[in-house]
Each structure stands twice: as C-alpha cells, then as structure tokens.
C-alpha cells in the first residue's frame, strides 16, 4: 500500500511540474498571438486606413480565438456607438488570458490608442506598443525555456523525495 501511495505522490508531483510548463508555453503563445495582432492592426491603419470595426473581423488566430478575445472584439461590429471595444473585450476575456501583468498592460495600452488620434500619431503609438510587445515576447521565450526545465526538475525531485520519505 505504501508503494501505491508513493507512486501516486510521485506522479502527482511530476504532473504538476509538467502542467506549470504548459502554462508557460500558453503564455508565450498568447504573447506571440497578440504581437501578430498588433502588427496586423498597425498595417491596417498604416497602409489601408481601415475602419476599426472592419479590421478586427478579418484577423484570424487560433490562440486568440480559443481565449474568446477575437469573438468579444468582433461582437461590437454592429453597435451604433463603437467606443472602447478593445478594453471591453479584454475585460471580458481576462480570466482566459494567461498573460503577466506587464504583458496585459501592454495589450490594454495598445488598444486604448486605436482610432483615437490622427494617422501619424496613432502609428507612432502603435509602433511603440508593438516594440514593447516584441521585447516581452523575447523575454517570455527566454523565461519559458528556463522555467520549463525548472518545473520539470522540481516536479521530479519533489516526487522522488516524497517516494523516499514514504518508503
């Protein structure tokens, strides 16, 4: 019976470590998806002067679709008064987003400058937040590699320690 309990504790510990690693991968994927959306919006504004309502519905990304962000953003297309759709969509899907506070603030700030000024000033703001998100993506990728190894090692080590203590 001790062996069974020890094996279950070991497996639980290892699976927690692997789960933490999956969360890191998910955060990185979401950062990359938002960066892709930022570049898309920046191009839509810079090259096509696309209306805000229309530019969101033509963007497709599986990661952001799974969070519900794109659907929440597109839900405002038919509204007569189209104001602050980005922040509303972000607030509605906050529980589904696996972003750090700094990453979330960049995404929020990016959306707050869309359609609020002339083209030149808007493009400067969009470019600034796109660069900030690029920096966050690179930082997140580095942290992800380090943390995944750490979580795996900790999960295995703690599980092995529990097995030793139980036996």
C-alpha positions, 0 to 999 in steps of 0.5 A: 500500500505504501508503494501505491501511495508513493507512486501516486505522490510521485506522479502527482508531483511530476504532473504538476511540474509538467502542467506549470510548463504548459502554462508557460508555453500558453503564455508565450503563445498568447504573447506571440498571438497578440504581437501578430495582432498588433502588427496586423492592426498597425498595417491596417491603419498604416497602409489601408486606413481601415475602419476599426470595426472592419479590421478586427473581423478579418484577423484570424488566430487560433490562440486568440480565438480559443481565449474568446478575445477575437469573438468579444472584439468582433461582437461590437461590429454592429453597435451604433456607438463603437467606443472602447471595444478593445478594453471591453473585450479584454475585460471580458476575456481576462480570466482566459488570458494567461498573460503577466501583468506587464504583458496585459498592460501592454495589450490594454495600452495598445488598444486604448490608442486605436482610432483615437488620434490622427494617422501619424500619431496613432502609428507612432503609438502603435509602433511603440506598443508593438516594440514593447510587445516584441521585447516581452515576447523575447523575454517570455521565450527566454523565461519559458525555456528556463522555467520549463526545465525548472518545473520539470526538475522540481516536479521530479525531485519533489516526487522522488523525495516524497517516494523516499520519505514514504518508503 
